[in-house]
Amino acid sequence: MNAPTENPVDIDRTDPEGEVVARAEAYRNWGRWGADDVLGTLNFIDAAKRVEAAALVREGVSISLAQSFDTDGPQKGWRRRTNPVHTMTDTGVDAERGNQGFPHGIGGADDVIAMPLQCSTQWDGHGHIFDHGFAWNGRRAGDVVTSEGDLVTGIEHAASIVVSRGVLLDVARHLAPDTAELPDGYAISAAELDACAAAEDVTIGRGDIVLVRTGRLARARREGWGEYAGGPSAGLSLTTAGWLHRSEIAAIATDTWGFEVRPNEFDVPSFQPLHQVVIPNIGLTIGEMWDLDALAESCVERGRWDFLLSAPPLPITGAVGSPINPVAIF
């Protein structure tokens, strides 16, 4: 069988099924870490990798890579995804009026938040996407995720794992230096990922967490959310699946809603084919809606594009995704 193409222009735009199947079979990691594995490519992060990453901290400068979690977000209700709803259950007004029932003048405030776990900056867990009814490591999807949650690969398993060397590939700045923003529908190729890394003089290594900046969030902030959630965007081409596999990165995240290019690269109905290859077959953890703008400016200022990255999910038992506040430290 011929290796799948890594040139986006060579995709058969009439055959999403065939293009997905070819990559799923070519890059499948099922059994690589044993039949009981729940971490996939996060297994590439080991103690030595964290020690390597910690050595990148020289100034103590930290940058949050999270978007806000509030009602002024991009979600518009697709598949019941809404923006967070934050409600106060105790307030300063209650304290002033003395109606909280506490002794000797003490008062307090409490609050609650209701939100989909993938409404803002987040990780996709291994139970988030299936391929022809199969989940990560060849398990039947119905045996993994039920109404009780992800019974096998829940996001809680990664809670102490996701601290590693982060590498920013500012593809937008590399390909469009005048605007530092890529046009909607631009499919980033494997060759362009390599060229961006070379231009930054940075090497991608096993266990790294790669962050790819397209500039889509910067435009949404300037022009309004518009179709940021679910609409057209630059992103990774389906043809990067081989690069994502052979690079042995632990995880990857972008500043877009869907990680891969949208619309997807076919002239017939298709939906998130790269997700279908990389999550259930490669076992790759994907992050979306990360804020990479301040990080990009910091990297340019310092002339270095790698850093310690701490981005653990919340240990929400049985969840197939998690909101996060990733922090890059220089």
Summary of the structure (lengths in Angstrom):
residues: 330
radius of gyration: 20.6
end to end distance: 44.7
largest distance: 77.5
contacts: 1113
relative contact order: 0.23
helix: 31%
strand: 18%
